Amino acid sequence: MARFIALARKKRLAKKGRQTRWAPFWTVPKIYGAGRRVHPGRHTTVKRSWKRGKTKV
């Protein structure tokens, strides 16, 4: 990647980075109830890592 990243490209990369974060912890009891223990990453729609799955930005 170039040393200078254009603002539009940087904004697209930032959005992709936000999409791969875990969901907030309070979504687990809201969806399943108080007793269920589920990882918050299950509620993330986009599953992507730097190693597998590129963004094509």
N, C-alpha and C positions, 0 to 999 in steps of 0.2 A: 504494500500500500504506500502511497505517496506520503511525504512528510507533512504536507498541508492537506487537511481534509476539508472539503467544501462544506458549508453550513448545512445544505440540504441533505447531503450524504450523512453527515454527523447526526442530524435529527432522525433520519431513518434508522441508523444503527442504534441510537438511544432507545427508540421505540421497540426495536427487536429485543434489546436487552431487558426492557421492562416486561415484555410479554413472557419471558422465560422464568421470571421469579416465581417463588412459591406464592400461593394464595395466603391471605391473612389467617392467623391462627383461629380467629373467632368464626370463620366460616364452617369449621368442623362441627361444633355443637349446634350451629344454626341449621345445618343440613341434616345431620344424623341424630341429634339429640345429645344429652349430656354424657351418657355412658359410653358412647362409641369412640374408639381411639383410631383415628385414620390420619395418615400423613397429609399435610396441607398441599404438598406437591401434586396430589391426585386431582386437585381442582384447577390446576393450571392447564389451559387449553393447548398452548404451544410447548411441546417438549423438544428442546433443541440444546445442544452443547457446542462448544467451540470445536470439539473434536469430531463429532458426527452431525451431519446436517448443516450445510452452509446456507447463507441467507440470500445470496444473489442480489446484493445491494450495490 
